[in-house]
């Protein structure tokens, strides 16, 4: 379950994308180092649960949350 903040849709133009790539693509983080640190610290949630797998393959409609911002993977 995600928090009640507004969810922004981010079109990826395909079927799936890896979590680390999506965090940068969606503008939640700026660099690979930031992505690695945020995931290692348990600051990233996928569909309401902490996920520490930078290479996790996200699917359409997955919701990724970081520091009160939530974005949804869209085609």
PQR file with spaces between the fields and no chain letter, atoms N, CA, C, O and H, PARSE charges and radii, in Angstrom:
ATOM       1  N    UNK     1       0.846   -1.186    0.000 -0.4000 1.5000
ATOM       2  CA   UNK     1       0.000    0.000    0.000 -0.0000 2.0000
ATOM       3  C    UNK     1       0.885    1.241    0.000  0.5500 1.7000
ATOM       4  O    UNK     1       1.809    1.348    0.807 -0.5500 1.4000
ATOM       5  N    UNK     2       0.612    2.150   -0.879 -0.4000 1.5000
ATOM       6  CA   UNK     2       1.394    3.374   -0.941 -0.0000 2.0000
ATOM       7  C    UNK     2       0.781    4.419   -0.019  0.5500 1.7000
ATOM       8  O    UNK     2      -0.385    4.317    0.362 -0.5500 1.4000
ATOM       9  H    UNK     2      -0.139    2.063   -1.534  0.4000 1.0000
ATOM      10  N    UNK     3       1.575    5.422    0.333 -0.4000 1.5000
ATOM      11  CA   UNK     3       1.025    6.478    1.174 -0.0000 2.0000
ATOM      12  C    UNK     3       0.070    7.330    0.342  0.5500 1.7000
ATOM      13  O    UNK     3       0.062    7.228   -0.885 -0.5500 1.4000
ATOM      14  H    UNK     3       2.522    5.505    0.023  0.4000 1.0000
ATOM      15  N    UNK     4      -0.729    8.163    0.989 -0.4000 1.5000
ATOM      16  CA   UNK     4      -1.773    8.884    0.260 -0.0000 2.0000
ATOM      17  C    UNK     4      -1.285   10.083   -0.562  0.5500 1.7000
ATOM      18  O    UNK     4      -2.097   10.914   -0.969 -0.5500 1.4000
ATOM      19  H    UNK     4      -0.723    8.246    1.986  0.4000 1.0000
ATOM      20  N    UNK     5       0.012   10.187   -0.809 -0.4000 1.5000
ATOM      21  CA   UNK     5       0.498   11.279   -1.640 -0.0000 2.0000
ATOM      22  C    UNK     5       0.067   11.055   -3.086  0.5500 1.7000
ATOM      23  O    UNK     5      -0.315    9.950   -3.470 -0.5500 1.4000
ATOM      24  H    UNK     5       0.672    9.513   -0.478  0.4000 1.0000
ATOM      25  N    UNK     6       0.134   12.102   -3.863 -0.4000 1.5000
ATOM      26  CA   UNK     6      -0.227   11.994   -5.273 -0.0000 2.0000
ATOM      27  C    UNK     6       0.798   11.141   -6.009  0.5500 1.7000
ATOM      28  O    UNK     6       2.000   11.234   -5.760 -0.5500 1.4000
ATOM      29  H    UNK     6       0.444   13.000   -3.551  0.4000 1.0000
ATOM      30  N    UNK     7       0.305   10.315   -6.915 -0.4000 1.5000
ATOM      31  CA   UNK     7       1.169    9.456   -7.716 -0.0000 2.0000
ATOM      32  C    UNK     7       1.277   10.047   -9.113  0.5500 1.7000
ATOM      33  O    UNK     7       0.269   10.336   -9.757 -0.5500 1.4000
ATOM      34  H    UNK     7      -0.671   10.240   -7.118  0.4000 1.0000
ATOM      35  N    UNK     8       2.515   10.224   -9.575 -0.4000 1.5000
ATOM      36  CA   UNK     8       2.770   10.757  -10.900 -0.0000 2.0000
ATOM      37  C    UNK     8       3.049    9.605  -11.858  0.5500 1.7000
ATOM      38  O    UNK     8       3.865    8.735  -11.556 -0.5500 1.4000
ATOM      39  H    UNK     8       3.334    9.989   -9.052  0.4000 1.0000
ATOM      40  N    UNK     9       2.385    9.590  -13.003 -0.4000 1.5000
ATOM      41  CA   UNK     9       2.638    8.572  -14.014 -0.0000 2.0000
ATOM      42  C    UNK     9       3.874    8.940  -14.821  0.5500 1.7000
ATOM      43  O    UNK     9       4.030   10.087  -15.239 -0.5500 1.4000
ATOM      44  H    UNK     9       1.722   10.298  -13.248  0.4000 1.0000
ATOM      45  N    UNK    10       4.762    7.954  -15.041 -0.4000 1.5000
ATOM      46  CA   UNK    10       5.973    8.166  -15.832 -0.0000 2.0000
ATOM      47  C    UNK    10       5.990    7.141  -16.957  0.5500 1.7000
ATOM      48  O    UNK    10       6.233    5.959  -16.715 -0.5500 1.4000
ATOM      49  H    UNK    10       4.636    7.022  -14.700  0.4000 1.0000
ATOM      50  N    UNK    11       5.731    7.587  -18.196 -0.4000 1.5000
ATOM      51  CA   UNK    11       5.754    6.658  -19.326 -0.0000 2.0000
ATOM      52  C    UNK    11       7.175    6.239  -19.676  0.5500 1.7000
ATOM      53  O    UNK    11       8.064    7.081  -19.812 -0.5500 1.4000
ATOM      54  H    UNK    11       5.533    8.547  -18.392  0.4000 1.0000
ATOM      55  N    UNK    12       7.385    4.924  -19.822 -0.4000 1.5000
ATOM      56  CA   UNK    12       8.717    4.409  -20.118 -0.0000 2.0000
ATOM      57  C    UNK    12       8.866    3.976  -21.571  0.5500 1.7000
ATOM      58  O    UNK    12       9.975    3.682  -22.018 -0.5500 1.4000
ATOM      59  H    UNK    12       6.664    4.241  -19.711  0.4000 1.0000
ATOM      60  N    UNK    13       7.769    3.935  -22.307 -0.4000 1.5000
ATOM      61  CA   UNK    13       7.835    3.583  -23.716 -0.0000 2.0000
ATOM      62  C    UNK    13       8.139    2.125  -23.976  0.5500 1.7000
ATOM      63  O    UNK    13       8.693    1.785  -25.022 -0.5500 1.4000
ATOM      64  H    UNK    13       6.868    4.174  -21.943  0.4000 1.0000
ATOM      65  N    UNK    14       7.787    1.255  -23.040 -0.4000 1.5000
ATOM      66  CA   UNK    14       8.040   -0.170  -23.238 -0.0000 2.0000
ATOM      67  C    UNK    14       7.333   -0.997  -22.187  0.5500 1.7000
ATOM      68  O    UNK    14       6.422   -0.524  -21.507 -0.5500 1.4000
ATOM      69  H    UNK    14       7.337    1.531  -22.191  0.4000 1.0000
ATOM      70  N    UNK    15       7.764   -2.231  -22.068 -0.4000 1.5000
ATOM      71  CA   UNK    15       7.114   -3.185  -21.163 -0.0000 2.0000
ATOM      72  C    UNK    15       7.672   -3.146  -19.742  0.5500 1.7000
ATOM      73  O    UNK    15       6.928   -3.358  -18.785 -0.5500 1.4000
ATOM      74  H    UNK    15       8.503   -2.614  -22.620  0.4000 1.0000
ATOM      75  N    UNK    16       8.960   -2.879  -19.593 -0.4000 1.5000
ATOM      76  CA   UNK    16       9.556   -2.920  -18.261 -0.0000 2.0000
ATOM      77  C    UNK    16      10.853   -2.132  -18.209  0.5500 1.7000
ATOM      78  O    UNK    16      11.407   -1.741  -19.236 -0.5500 1.4000
ATOM      79  H    UNK    16       9.564   -2.706  -20.371  0.4000 1.0000
ATOM      80  N    UNK    17      11.328   -1.905  -16.977 -0.4000 1.5000
ATOM      81  CA   UNK    17      12.559   -1.148  -16.758 -0.0000 2.0000
ATOM      82  C    UNK    17      13.102   -1.570  -15.392  0.5500 1.7000
ATOM      83  O    UNK    17      12.334   -1.957  -14.512 -0.5500 1.4000
ATOM      84  H    UNK    17      10.878   -2.223  -16.142  0.4000 1.0000
ATOM      85  N    UNK    18      14.394   -1.499  -15.219 -0.4000 1.5000
ATOM      86  CA   UNK    18      14.987   -1.868  -13.924 -0.0000 2.0000
ATOM      87  C    UNK    18      14.828   -0.714  -12.925  0.5500 1.7000
ATOM      88  O    UNK    18      14.793    0.459  -13.295 -0.5500 1.4000
ATOM      89  H    UNK    18      15.017   -1.184  -15.935  0.4000 1.0000
ATOM      90  N    UNK    19      14.735   -1.088  -11.666 -0.4000 1.5000
ATOM      91  CA   UNK    19      14.488   -0.115  -10.605 -0.0000 2.0000
ATOM      92  C    UNK    19      15.515    1.009  -10.606  0.5500 1.7000
ATOM      93  O    UNK    19      15.140    2.180  -10.551 -0.5500 1.4000
ATOM      94  H    UNK    19      14.763   -2.042  -11.365  0.4000 1.0000
ATOM      95  N    UNK    20      16.795    0.682  -10.666 -0.4000 1.5000
ATOM      96  CA   UNK    20      17.835    1.711  -10.651 -0.0000 2.0000
ATOM      97  C    UNK    20      17.711    2.679  -11.809  0.5500 1.7000
ATOM      98  O    UNK    20      17.877    3.886  -11.640 -0.5500 1.4000
ATOM      99  H    UNK    20      17.100   -0.269  -10.711  0.4000 1.0000
ATOM     100  N    UNK    21      17.416    2.146  -12.993 -0.4000 1.5000
ATOM     101  CA   UNK    21      17.244    2.993  -14.177 -0.0000 2.0000
ATOM     102  C    UNK    21      16.018    3.893  -14.013  0.5500 1.7000
ATOM     103  O    UNK    21      16.052    5.075  -14.356 -0.5500 1.4000
ATOM     104  H    UNK    21      17.281    1.165  -13.131  0.4000 1.0000
ATOM     105  N    UNK    22      14.944    3.320  -13.488 -0.4000 1.5000
ATOM     106  CA   UNK    22      13.694    4.066  -13.362 -0.0000 2.0000
ATOM     107  C    UNK    22      13.824    5.219  -12.370  0.5500 1.7000
ATOM     108  O    UNK    22      13.256    6.287  -12.596 -0.5500 1.4000
ATOM     109  H    UNK    22      14.916    2.360  -13.210  0.4000 1.0000
ATOM     110  N    UNK    23      14.552    5.026  -11.292 -0.4000 1.5000
ATOM     111  CA   UNK    23      14.727    6.102  -10.309 -0.0000 2.0000
ATOM     112  C    UNK    23      15.371    7.323  -10.955  0.5500 1.7000
ATOM     113  O    UNK    23      14.998    8.456  -10.649 -0.5500 1.4000
ATOM     114  H    UNK    23      15.015    4.158  -11.109  0.4000 1.0000
ATOM     115  N    UNK    24      16.328    7.104  -11.837 -0.4000 1.5000
ATOM     116  CA   UNK    24      16.961    8.219  -12.553 -0.0000 2.0000
ATOM     117  C    UNK    24      16.040    8.754  -13.649  0.5500 1.7000
ATOM     118  O    UNK    24      15.878    9.966  -13.785 -0.5500 1.4000
ATOM     119  H    UNK    24      16.631    6.184  -12.086  0.4000 1.0000
ATOM     120  N    UNK    25      15.442    7.863  -14.423 -0.4000 1.5000
ATOM     121  CA   UNK    25      14.574    8.258  -15.531 -0.0000 2.0000
ATOM     122  C    UNK    25      13.395    9.104  -15.047  0.5500 1.7000
ATOM     123  O    UNK    25      12.995   10.061  -15.711 -0.5500 1.4000
ATOM     124  H    UNK    25      15.574    6.878  -14.312  0.4000 1.0000
ATOM     125  N    UNK    26      12.848    8.746  -13.896 -0.4000 1.5000
ATOM     126  CA   UNK    26      11.687    9.460  -13.346 -0.0000 2.0000
ATOM     127  C    UNK    26      12.088   10.753  -12.641  0.5500 1.7000
ATOM     128  O    UNK    26      11.223   11.526  -12.230 -0.5500 1.4000
ATOM     129  H    UNK    26      13.172    7.969  -13.357  0.4000 1.0000
ATOM     130  N    UNK    27      13.401   10.999  -12.496 -0.4000 1.5000
ATOM     131  CA   UNK    27      13.869   12.219  -11.860 -0.0000 2.0000
ATOM     132  C    UNK    27      13.859   12.192  -10.349  0.5500 1.7000
ATOM     133  O    UNK    27      13.978   13.237   -9.708 -0.5500 1.4000
ATOM     134  H    UNK    27      14.104   10.371  -12.829  0.4000 1.0000
ATOM     135  N    UNK    28      13.718   11.001   -9.765 -0.4000 1.5000
ATOM     136  CA   UNK    28      13.748   10.907   -8.301 -0.0000 2.0000
ATOM     137  C    UNK    28      15.165   11.027   -7.763  0.5500 1.7000
ATOM     138  O    UNK    28      15.371   11.546   -6.666 -0.5500 1.4000
ATOM     139  H    UNK    28      13.622   10.152  -10.286  0.4000 1.0000
ATOM     140  N    UNK    29      16.146   10.551   -8.529 -0.4000 1.5000
ATOM     141  CA   UNK    29      17.556   10.649   -8.144 -0.0000 2.0000
ATOM     142  C    UNK    29      18.369   11.023   -9.383  0.5500 1.7000
ATOM     143  O    UNK    29      17.946   10.782  -10.513 -0.5500 1.4000
ATOM     144  H    UNK    29      15.979   10.130   -9.420  0.4000 1.0000
ATOM     145  N    UNK    30      19.542   11.617   -9.152 -0.4000 1.5000
ATOM     146  CA   UNK    30      20.339   12.145  -10.259 -0.0000 2.0000
ATOM     147  C    UNK    30      21.434   11.226  -10.759  0.5500 1.7000
ATOM     148  O    UNK    30      21.770   11.259  -11.943 -0.5500 1.4000
ATOM     149  H    UNK    30      19.885   11.814   -8.234  0.4000 1.0000
ATOM     150  N    UNK    31      22.003   10.400   -9.882 -0.4000 1.5000
ATOM     151  CA   UNK    31      23.165    9.613  -10.299 -0.0000 2.0000
ATOM     152  C    UNK    31      23.045    8.164   -9.849  0.5500 1.7000
ATOM     153  O    UNK    31      22.245    7.819   -8.979 -0.5500 1.4000
ATOM     154  H    UNK    31      21.730   10.373   -8.920  0.4000 1.0000
ATOM     155  N    UNK    32      23.868    7.329  -10.475 -0.4000 1.5000
ATOM     156  CA   UNK    32      23.911    5.925  -10.083 -0.0000 2.0000
ATOM     157  C    UNK    32      24.353    5.751   -8.641  0.5500 1.7000
ATOM     158  O    UNK    32      23.874    4.854   -7.948 -0.5500 1.4000
ATOM     159  H    UNK    32      24.518    7.609  -11.182  0.4000 1.0000
ATOM     160  N    UNK    33      25.263    6.604   -8.183 -0.4000 1.5000
ATOM     161  CA   UNK    33      25.709    6.538   -6.792 -0.0000 2.0000
ATOM     162  C    UNK    33      24.582    6.851   -5.822  0.5500 1.7000
ATOM     163  O    UNK    33      24.446    6.207   -4.782 -0.5500 1.4000
ATOM     164  H    UNK    33      25.652    7.333   -8.747  0.4000 1.0000
ATOM     165  N    UNK    34      23.767    7.855   -6.177 -0.4000 1.5000
ATOM     166  CA   UNK    34      22.611    8.194   -5.336 -0.0000 2.0000
ATOM     167  C    UNK    34      21.619    7.039   -5.299  0.5500 1.7000
ATOM     168  O    UNK    34      21.058    6.723   -4.250 -0.5500 1.4000
ATOM     169  H    UNK    34      23.877    8.377   -7.022  0.4000 1.0000
ATOM     170  N    UNK    35      21.410    6.414   -6.449 -0.4000 1.5000
ATOM     171  CA   UNK    35      20.491    5.272   -6.537 -0.0000 2.0000
ATOM     172  C    UNK    35      20.979    4.144   -5.641  0.5500 1.7000
ATOM     173  O    UNK    35      20.215    3.592   -4.849 -0.5500 1.4000
ATOM     174  H    UNK    35      21.866    6.671   -7.302  0.4000 1.0000
ATOM     175  N    UNK    36      22.254    3.805   -5.774 -0.4000 1.5000
ATOM     176  CA   UNK    36      22.827    2.711   -4.988 -0.0000 2.0000
ATOM     177  C    UNK    36      22.680    2.971   -3.493  0.5500 1.7000
ATOM     178  O    UNK    36      22.302    2.071   -2.743 -0.5500 1.4000
ATOM     179  H    UNK    36      22.875    4.253   -6.418  0.4000 1.0000
ATOM     180  N    UNK    37      22.976    4.190   -3.056 -0.4000 1.5000
ATOM     181  CA   UNK    37      22.889    4.536   -1.642 -0.0000 2.0000
ATOM     182  C    UNK    37      21.447    4.499   -1.137  0.5500 1.7000
ATOM     183  O    UNK    37      21.183    3.961   -0.062 -0.5500 1.4000
ATOM     184  H    UNK    37      23.283    4.921   -3.666  0.4000 1.0000
ATOM     185  N    UNK    38      20.519    5.064   -1.899 -0.4000 1.5000
ATOM     186  CA   UNK    38      19.119    5.101   -1.465 -0.0000 2.0000
ATOM     187  C    UNK    38      18.544    3.693   -1.340  0.5500 1.7000
ATOM     188  O    UNK    38      17.821    3.392   -0.391 -0.5500 1.4000
ATOM     189  H    UNK    38      20.733    5.501   -2.772  0.4000 1.0000
ATOM     190  N    UNK    39      18.870    2.834   -2.305 -0.4000 1.5000
ATOM     191  CA   UNK    39      18.371    1.463   -2.259 -0.0000 2.0000
ATOM     192  C    UNK    39      18.998    0.708   -1.091  0.5500 1.7000
ATOM     193  O    UNK    39      18.301   -0.009   -0.373 -0.5500 1.4000
ATOM     194  H    UNK    39      19.458    3.078   -3.076  0.4000 1.0000
ATOM     195  N    UNK    40      20.299    0.861   -0.898 -0.4000 1.5000
ATOM     196  CA   UNK    40      20.993    0.181    0.206 -0.0000 2.0000
ATOM     197  C    UNK    40      20.465    0.633    1.567  0.5500 1.7000
ATOM     198  O    UNK    40      20.412   -0.157    2.510 -0.5500 1.4000
ATOM     199  H    UNK    40      20.865    1.443   -1.482  0.4000 1.0000
ATOM     200  N    UNK    41      20.076    1.907    1.668 -0.4000 1.5000
ATOM     201  CA   UNK    41      19.559    2.450    2.929 -0.0000 2.0000
ATOM     202  C    UNK    41      18.107    2.063    3.191  0.5500 1.7000
ATOM     203  O    UNK    41      17.571    2.366    4.257 -0.5500 1.4000
ATOM     204  H    UNK    41      20.119    2.549    0.903  0.4000 1.0000
ATOM     205  N    UNK    42      17.463    1.394    2.229 -0.4000 1.5000
ATOM     206  CA   UNK    42      16.065    0.998    2.403 -0.0000 2.0000
ATOM     207  C    UNK    42      15.092    2.149    2.233  0.5500 1.7000
ATOM     208  O    UNK    42      13.977    2.109    2.754 -0.5500 1.4000
ATOM     209  H    UNK    42      17.898    1.148    1.363  0.4000 1.0000
ATOM     210  N    UNK    43      15.514    3.179    1.503 -0.4000 1.5000
ATOM     211  CA   UNK    43      14.671    4.367    1.323 -0.0000 2.0000
ATOM     212  C    UNK    43      13.700    4.235    0.159  0.5500 1.7000
ATOM     213  O    UNK    43      12.811    5.070   -0.004 -0.5500 1.4000
ATOM     214  H    UNK    43      16.420    3.211    1.081  0.4000 1.0000
ATOM     215  N    UNK    44      13.864    3.186   -0.659 -0.4000 1.5000
ATOM     216  CA   UNK    44      13.040    3.024   -1.853 -0.0000 2.0000
ATOM     217  C    UNK    44      11.998    1.928   -1.615  0.5500 1.7000
ATOM     218  O    UNK    44      12.314    0.835   -1.145 -0.5500 1.4000
ATOM     219  H    UNK    44      14.587    2.507   -0.527  0.4000 1.0000
ATOM     220  N    UNK    45      10.757    2.251   -1.950 -0.4000 1.5000
ATOM     221  CA   UNK    45       9.684    1.262   -1.848 -0.0000 2.0000
ATOM     222  C    UNK    45       9.107    0.996   -3.227  0.5500 1.7000
ATOM     223  O    UNK    45       8.979    1.901   -4.051 -0.5500 1.4000
ATOM     224  H    UNK    45      10.500    3.139   -2.331  0.4000 1.0000
ATOM     225  N    UNK    46       8.764   -0.254   -3.460 -0.4000 1.5000
ATOM     226  CA   UNK    46       8.066   -0.649   -4.681 -0.0000 2.0000
ATOM     227  C    UNK    46       6.748   -1.274   -4.242  0.5500 1.7000
ATOM     228  O    UNK    46       6.729   -2.268   -3.516 -0.5500 1.4000
ATOM     229  H    UNK    46       8.868   -0.990   -2.790  0.4000 1.0000
ATOM     230  N    UNK    47       5.664   -0.685   -4.687 -0.4000 1.5000
ATOM     231  CA   UNK    47       4.321   -1.150   -4.309 -0.0000 2.0000
ATOM     232  C    UNK    47       4.162   -1.236   -2.791  0.5500 1.7000
ATOM     233  O    UNK    47       3.544   -2.162   -2.266 -0.5500 1.4000
ATOM     234  H    UNK    47       5.680    0.122   -5.277  0.4000 1.0000
ATOM     235  N    UNK    48       4.738   -0.244   -2.096 -0.4000 1.5000
ATOM     236  CA   UNK    48       4.561   -0.125   -0.651 -0.0000 2.0000
ATOM     237  C    UNK    48       5.528   -0.915    0.200  0.5500 1.7000
ATOM     238  O    UNK    48       5.462   -0.838    1.427 -0.5500 1.4000
ATOM     239  H    UNK    48       5.240    0.508   -2.522  0.4000 1.0000
ATOM     240  N    UNK    49       6.435   -1.681   -0.414 -0.4000 1.5000
ATOM     241  CA   UNK    49       7.389   -2.484    0.352 -0.0000 2.0000
ATOM     242  C    UNK    49       8.817   -2.104   -0.011  0.5500 1.7000
ATOM     243  O    UNK    49       9.130   -1.888   -1.182 -0.5500 1.4000
ATOM     244  H    UNK    49       6.488   -1.743   -1.411  0.4000 1.0000
ATOM     245  N    UNK    50       9.684   -2.024    0.997 -0.4000 1.5000
ATOM     246  CA   UNK    50      11.089   -1.698    0.769 -0.0000 2.0000
ATOM     247  C    UNK    50      11.696   -2.742   -0.157  0.5500 1.7000
ATOM     248  O    UNK    50      11.500   -3.944    0.025 -0.5500 1.4000
ATOM     249  H    UNK    50       9.430   -2.199    1.948  0.4000 1.0000
ATOM     250  N    UNK    51      12.434   -2.266   -1.153 -0.4000 1.5000
ATOM     251  CA   UNK    51      13.106   -3.170   -2.086 -0.0000 2.0000
ATOM     252  C    UNK    51      14.561   -2.747   -2.215  0.5500 1.7000
ATOM     253  O    UNK    51      14.849   -1.597   -2.548 -0.5500 1.4000
ATOM     254  H    UNK    51      12.593   -1.290   -1.301  0.4000 1.0000
ATOM     255  N    UNK    52      15.470   -3.661   -1.956 -0.4000 1.5000
ATOM     256  CA   UNK    52      16.902   -3.363   -2.015 -0.0000 2.0000
ATOM     257  C    UNK    52      17.577   -3.954   -3.253  0.5500 1.7000
ATOM     258  O    UNK    52      18.795   -4.135   -3.273 -0.5500 1.4000
ATOM     259  H    UNK    52      15.236   -4.595   -1.685  0.4000 1.0000
ATOM     260  N    UNK    53      16.789   -4.252   -4.280 -0.4000 1.5000
ATOM     261  CA   UNK    53      17.335   -4.840   -5.505 -0.0000 2.0000
ATOM     262  C    UNK    53      17.348   -3.788   -6.615  0.5500 1.7000
ATOM     263  O    UNK    53      16.324   -3.524   -7.246 -0.5500 1.4000
ATOM     264  H    UNK    53      15.800   -4.105   -4.264  0.4000 1.0000
ATOM     265  N    UNK    54      18.506   -3.199   -6.841 -0.4000 1.5000
ATOM     266  CA   UNK    54      18.641   -2.159   -7.863 -0.0000 2.0000
ATOM     267  C    UNK    54      18.278   -2.692   -9.247  0.5500 1.7000
ATOM     268  O    UNK    54      17.772   -1.943  -10.082 -0.5500 1.4000
ATOM     269  H    UNK    54      19.337   -3.414   -6.328  0.4000 1.0000
ATOM     270  N    UNK    55      18.528   -3.968   -9.496 -0.4000 1.5000
ATOM     271  CA   UNK    55      18.248   -4.573  -10.783 -0.0000 2.0000
ATOM     272  C    UNK    55      16.854   -5.161  -10.903  0.5500 1.7000
ATOM     273  O    UNK    55      16.546   -5.818  -11.897 -0.5500 1.4000
ATOM     274  H    UNK    55      18.939   -4.577   -8.817  0.4000 1.0000
ATOM     275  N    UNK    56      16.005   -4.936   -9.908 -0.4000 1.5000
ATOM     276  CA   UNK    56      14.642   -5.476   -9.974 -0.0000 2.0000
ATOM     277  C    UNK    56      13.953   -4.994  -11.242  0.5500 1.7000
ATOM     278  O    UNK    56      13.982   -3.806  -11.566 -0.5500 1.4000
ATOM     279  H    UNK    56      16.255   -4.402   -9.100  0.4000 1.0000
ATOM     280  N    UNK    57      13.341   -5.915  -11.946 -0.4000 1.5000
ATOM     281  CA   UNK    57      12.614   -5.572  -13.169 -0.0000 2.0000
ATOM     282  C    UNK    57      11.222   -5.082  -12.775  0.5500 1.7000
ATOM     283  O    UNK    57      10.410   -5.847  -12.254 -0.5500 1.4000
ATOM     284  H    UNK    57      13.317   -6.880  -11.683  0.4000 1.0000
ATOM     285  N    UNK    58      10.955   -3.802  -13.029 -0.4000 1.5000
ATOM     286  CA   UNK    58       9.639   -3.245  -12.738 -0.0000 2.0000
ATOM     287  C    UNK    58       8.686   -3.587  -13.875  0.5500 1.7000
ATOM     288  O    UNK    58       9.095   -3.766  -15.022 -0.5500 1.4000
ATOM     289  H    UNK    58      11.615   -3.181  -13.452  0.4000 1.0000
ATOM     290  N    UNK    59       7.426   -3.671  -13.532 -0.4000 1.5000
ATOM     291  CA   UNK    59       6.380   -3.954  -14.506 -0.0000 2.0000
ATOM     292  C    UNK    59       5.467   -2.741  -14.608  0.5500 1.7000
ATOM     293  O    UNK    59       5.487   -1.864  -13.744 -0.5500 1.4000
ATOM     294  H    UNK    59       7.094   -3.525  -12.600  0.4000 1.0000
ATOM     295  N    UNK    60       4.672   -2.696  -15.660 -0.4000 1.5000
ATOM     296  CA   UNK    60       3.709   -1.612  -15.813 -0.0000 2.0000
ATOM     297  C    UNK    60       2.797   -1.558  -14.594  0.5500 1.7000
ATOM     298  O    UNK    60       2.375   -2.594  -14.079 -0.5500 1.4000
ATOM     299  H    UNK    60       4.655   -3.409  -16.362  0.4000 1.0000
ATOM     300  N    UNK    61       2.498   -0.358  -14.141 -0.4000 1.5000
ATOM     301  CA   UNK    61       1.641   -0.053  -12.991 -0.0000 2.0000
ATOM     302  C    UNK    61       2.310   -0.248  -11.634  0.5500 1.7000
ATOM     303  O    UNK    61       1.668   -0.021  -10.609 -0.5500 1.4000
ATOM     304  H    UNK    61       2.841    0.483  -14.560  0.4000 1.0000
ATOM     305  N    UNK    62       3.592   -0.666  -11.590 -0.4000 1.5000
ATOM     306  CA   UNK    62       4.310   -0.675  -10.308 -0.0000 2.0000
ATOM     307  C    UNK    62       4.444    0.766   -9.837  0.5500 1.7000
ATOM     308  O    UNK    62       4.616    1.676  -10.648 -0.5500 1.4000
ATOM     309  H    UNK    62       4.114   -0.851  -12.423  0.4000 1.0000
ATOM     310  N    UNK    63       4.364    0.973   -8.525 -0.4000 1.5000
ATOM     311  CA   UNK    63       4.514    2.304   -7.935 -0.0000 2.0000
ATOM     312  C    UNK    63       5.796    2.322   -7.111  0.5500 1.7000
ATOM     313  O    UNK    63       5.980    1.515   -6.200 -0.5500 1.4000
ATOM     314  H    UNK    63       4.225    0.234   -7.866  0.4000 1.0000
ATOM     315  N    UNK    64       6.679    3.260   -7.450 -0.4000 1.5000
ATOM     316  CA   UNK    64       7.957    3.415   -6.763 -0.0000 2.0000
ATOM     317  C    UNK    64       7.886    4.685   -5.919  0.5500 1.7000
ATOM     318  O    UNK    64       7.489    5.743   -6.408 -0.5500 1.4000
ATOM     319  H    UNK    64       6.529    3.916   -8.190  0.4000 1.0000
ATOM     320  N    UNK    65       8.275    4.571   -4.642 -0.4000 1.5000
ATOM     321  CA   UNK    65       8.203    5.706   -3.720 -0.0000 2.0000
ATOM     322  C    UNK    65       9.565    5.982   -3.103  0.5500 1.7000
ATOM     323  O    UNK    65      10.322    5.066   -2.780 -0.5500 1.4000
ATOM     324  H    UNK    65       8.597    3.711   -4.245  0.4000 1.0000
ATOM     325  N    UNK    66       9.857    7.271   -2.949 -0.4000 1.5000
ATOM     326  CA   UNK    66      11.097    7.718   -2.329 -0.0000 2.0000
ATOM     327  C    UNK    66      10.853    9.087   -1.726  0.5500 1.7000
ATOM     328  O    UNK    66      10.414   10.007   -2.417 -0.5500 1.4000
ATOM     329  H    UNK    66       9.243    8.015   -3.211  0.4000 1.0000
ATOM     330  N    UNK    67      11.135    9.227   -0.434 -0.4000 1.5000
ATOM     331  CA   UNK    67      11.049   10.513    0.265 -0.0000 2.0000
ATOM     332  C    UNK    67       9.732   11.245    0.014  0.5500 1.7000
ATOM     333  O    UNK    67       9.730   12.442   -0.275 -0.5500 1.4000
ATOM     334  H    UNK    67      11.491    8.480    0.128  0.4000 1.0000
ATOM     335  N    UNK    68       8.624   10.534    0.123 -0.4000 1.5000
ATOM     336  CA   UNK    68       7.317   11.160   -0.005 -0.0000 2.0000
ATOM     337  C    UNK    68       6.825   11.374   -1.425  0.5500 1.7000
ATOM     338  O    UNK    68       5.714   11.864   -1.627 -0.5500 1.4000
ATOM     339  H    UNK    68       8.626    9.562    0.358  0.4000 1.0000
ATOM     340  N    UNK    69       7.641   11.014   -2.417 -0.4000 1.5000
ATOM     341  CA   UNK    69       7.219   11.120   -3.817 -0.0000 2.0000
ATOM     342  C    UNK    69       6.933    9.722   -4.349  0.5500 1.7000
ATOM     343  O    UNK    69       7.675    8.781   -4.066 -0.5500 1.4000
ATOM     344  H    UNK    69       8.544   10.617   -2.253  0.4000 1.0000
ATOM     345  N    UNK    70       5.865    9.589   -5.113 -0.4000 1.5000
ATOM     346  CA   UNK    70       5.501    8.300   -5.692 -0.0000 2.0000
ATOM     347  C    UNK    70       5.290    8.463   -7.188  0.5500 1.7000
ATOM     348  O    UNK    70       4.645    9.407   -7.645 -0.5500 1.4000
ATOM     349  H    UNK    70       5.262   10.353   -5.343  0.4000 1.0000
ATOM     350  N    UNK    71       5.849    7.520   -7.940 -0.4000 1.5000
ATOM     351  CA   UNK    71       5.696    7.521   -9.391 -0.0000 2.0000
ATOM     352  C    UNK    71       5.291    6.128   -9.847  0.5500 1.7000
ATOM     353  O    UNK    71       5.718    5.120   -9.283 -0.5500 1.4000
ATOM     354  H    UNK    71       6.373    6.754   -7.569  0.4000 1.0000
ATOM     355  N    UNK    72       4.454    6.095  -10.884 -0.4000 1.5000
ATOM     356  CA   UNK    72       3.942    4.823  -11.408 -0.0000 2.0000
ATOM     357  C    UNK    72       4.510    4.572  -12.789  0.5500 1.7000
ATOM     358  O    UNK    72       4.572    5.476  -13.622 -0.5500 1.4000
ATOM     359  H    UNK    72       4.107    6.913  -11.342  0.4000 1.0000
ATOM     360  N    UNK    73       4.927    3.331  -13.027 -0.4000 1.5000
ATOM     361  CA   UNK    73       5.457    2.912  -14.320 -0.0000 2.0000
ATOM     362  C    UNK    73       4.280    2.786  -15.293  0.5500 1.7000
ATOM     363  O    UNK    73       3.328    2.043  -15.053 -0.5500 1.4000
ATOM     364  H    UNK    73       4.876    2.596  -12.350  0.4000 1.0000
ATOM     365  N    UNK    74       4.373    3.530  -16.388 -0.4000 1.5000
ATOM     366  CA   UNK    74       3.307    3.507  -17.411 -0.0000 2.0000
ATOM     367  C    UNK    74       3.932    3.193  -18.763  0.5500 1.7000
ATOM     368  O    UNK    74       5.126    3.414  -18.964 -0.5500 1.4000
ATOM     369  H    UNK    74       5.146    4.134  -16.582  0.4000 1.0000
ATOM     370  N    UNK    75       3.120    2.673  -19.699 -0.4000 1.5000
ATOM     371  CA   UNK    75       3.673    2.333  -21.024 -0.0000 2.0000
ATOM     372  C    UNK    75       3.992    3.586  -21.840  0.5500 1.7000
ATOM     373  O    UNK    75       4.462    3.481  -22.973 -0.5500 1.4000
ATOM     374  H    UNK    75       2.150    2.493  -19.535  0.4000 1.0000
